[in-house]
Amino acid sequence: MKNTRKAVISDLPQLAKLFDQYRIFYHKTSDIPAATSFLQERLENKDSEIFVAEENGKLTGFVQLYPIFSSTRMQRYWLLNDLYVNENHRGKGFSKELIEESKEHCRSSKACGILLETGKSNDIGNQLYPACGFELYDSVNFYEWSNS
């Protein structure tokens, strides 16, 4: 049974709370007003695609995809940047449903694929992603430059 759909502006109050939980999980300070503003900008400016999972009218999780491009393939890729399911709703298949929704969006937008990164210590993610058809691409080095 499909429990996922594209996020809409009216989801913002619940979505911002989930996004705040996600940020806290990654050791950031809680800031629901900033989360609301950030997500509202993404939705209004169509900077990203956000899909939500819900159960009985309550949002239980979300996935956020950002568009990027492959020059060599001359096609769009989607970067699966954020995936989160509230801890009270884990183990019910919401993550897999959100990933399947992301894959369907990839196909319908004629993109060439979905990229993601996760920490080596993320045991759940490192089991989930291969189970959903993602392959570990270990032939490159990943570098980051940060301005902060």
N, C-alpha and C positions, 0 to 999 in steps of 0.2 A: 504494500500500500504506500503510495507516494505521499510523503508529508513535507515536501519541499516546494518552494515557489520563489519567484523573484521578489526581492524586497521593494516596498513602496514607502513613501514619506510617512504614512500613518503608522508604520512599524517603528519609527524612530525612538519613541520612549523605551520600548522593550529592547530594541536592537542596541541602543546606546548602553544599556545596563549589561547586556551580554558582551559588548565590545570592551567595556570597562573591566569585566571579569577576565577577559582574554588578556588585556594589558597587565592586570595585576598578576596573572599567571606568569608573565614575562618580566616580573619584578619592577613594574612601573607604578607610580603613585596613582591612586584612584582619582579620576577627574571626569565625572559624568557630563558636566556642561561642555567641556572640551571634546569629549567623545561624541556628543550630540552634534556639535558644530562641525567636527571633522566628517562624520558620516553624512550629515545633511549636504555638505559641499560635494562629497563624492556622488551622492544621488542626484542632486540638482545639476551638477556639471557633467554628469555621465562620465566621470573619470574612471569608474570601476563598475564591475557588475557584482552585485551582492545578492546572494540567495540565502533564504532562511529555511530552517526546519521548524515545524511546529507540532504541538500535540494539544488537542482540546483548546485551540485558540491561543495558546501560550507559546511564544518563541522559545525554542530549546537550544538552537545553535545557528551558526551562520558560516558562510564561506565568502571570501572576497577575492575577486580576480581582477588583475590589472592588465591592460593591453601592453604588449611589447611586440617587437618585430624581429624577424629573422631576415637579415640582408641576403644570405646565401640562398634561402628558400623563397625569398621575396613574398613572404606571407606573415600574417599575424600569428603570434604565440599568445597564450594567456599565462600570466604568472599567478599561480595560486599562492597568494601572500598570507592569507589568514584563514584558518579553519578552527572553529571552536564549538564545542558542545558543553552546555552547563553540566557540572559534575553530577547533578541529580538525575540526569537523563542519559548518561553514558552507558554503553553496552546494549543499546536498543537499536543500533543500526543507523542512527542519524548521520554520523560521519560518512558512512558509505553512501547514503542517499544524497548528501551534499556533494560528494565527489562525483557521483553519477550525474547529478544535475549540472555540474561543471563540465563534464565530458560531453554531455548533450549540447550545452552552450557552445563548446569548442566546435563540435560538428556543425551546428546550425550557423555559426559565424564564419565557417569555412577556414578556420585557423588550422595551423599545422600541428598543434599540440599544446600541452600544458606543462609548464616547468614549476618546480617547487624546490625548496630547500628545507631541511629540518636538522636539528642538532643530532649529533651522533648519540647523545644520551637520551633522546626521545624514543624510548623503547616501544611505546604504543604506536607512534607515527611510523617508526621504522618497520613495524609489522603491517600496519594498515595500508600504507602506500603500495608496497609490492602486491598485497592481496587484492588491490584495486587495479592492478595492471601497470603500475609505474615501475620503471626500471632504474636501478641505481646507475648513474652515469659517473663513473669514477676515473675517467681518463683525462680530466681537466683539474686544474687547481682553481679554487674559488678565492678571489681577493676582494678586499673591501678597503675603500678610502673613506674616512669619516671626517666631516668638517666640525665635529663637536667633541 
